[in-house]
Amino acid sequence: MLKQEEIDDDKSSKSSRYSVEIEYNLEGFKKIALKVFGKSCISINKLGEGGFHKVFILKMEDDSEYIGRIAFSEYPYWKTESEIAVMKYIRERTSIKVPAVYHYDSSKENLVKQEYIIMKKLTGIALSKTWDNYNINQKKEVLLQIIEIQYILKNQKFLKIGGIFYDNNIRDFTVGQAIEIAFFNEKKLELKNINHGPFDNTYDYIFAAIVKEIVYIDGTKITGIVDWKCLGSYPIECSCTYPYCILENPDDHLLKDFWIEEMKNRDSEIIRIMDTGLLDIR
């Protein structure tokens, strides 16, 4: 298990990031968990922190555990709404394992004082924590599963380029403004004439725009993908890349060659696009 940092549950907490203070109320998180699950939350432990969220383990009185994610302030409302929609889409329309979402709030008008998501706690640990401990055959087993996930995602088709949202009025998924790091620049957010999408073509998207996903693994079996922020309907030219576990080990040519050959057998178009150098356009 990952080492957990104990958090003072009885006080509001602050996080300093890029000199911006984020205030959140963990006692309020306890009250929300009680309302959602009908049982008391007895402790909240910090699991980790990424570029856009603080992640906590919510432990209940019956020893069950859930994940609570508190969002930072980038791209308020829309980022959370899109992430929830992407997870719903992946869960309902693909075989990729995604944790269930029990409750969320895309506003700051709540007891936590920030946008948050409460979701199922997956078994296993983050792939990045165990990758270096695997032998070559174990790494190949994991890569085959990642190839399958990439293939499934690549074959999801949309008419426009942008972020994925769920429209409750029509009870279906729609493509809206792009929810991507390229658009999180504060100055860009302030400019009214910047087009955030949706876009009709790759050129418009690239002109306006001028990651690691968190994979959990048990043994060598991927148990699910937790982090779906900044995903949406984007050009395949901008999405074809090596798994980060290979990119971070550039000297491991054997695994890269293995990935290329297996991906060619699964979907040669991805390799063809990568070979053209179109990855460099963003």
KAPE-V574838 format. One record per helix or strand. SS is the DSSP state (~ for helix, > for strand). FROM is the first residue (numbers start at 1). TO is the last residue. Records with the same first field share a line. If there is no record, write none. Layout:
# KAPE-V574838
SS->FROM-TO, FROM-TO
This chain:
# KAPE-V574838
>->5-6, 12-17, 20-25, 41-49, 53-60, 65-71, 98-98, 101-105, 116-120, 125-126, 161-167, 172-176, 199-199, 215-218, 221-225, 232-233
~->26-37, 78-93, 127-133, 136-154, 181-183, 186-190, 202-209, 236-238, 244-247, 253-266, 268-275, 278-281
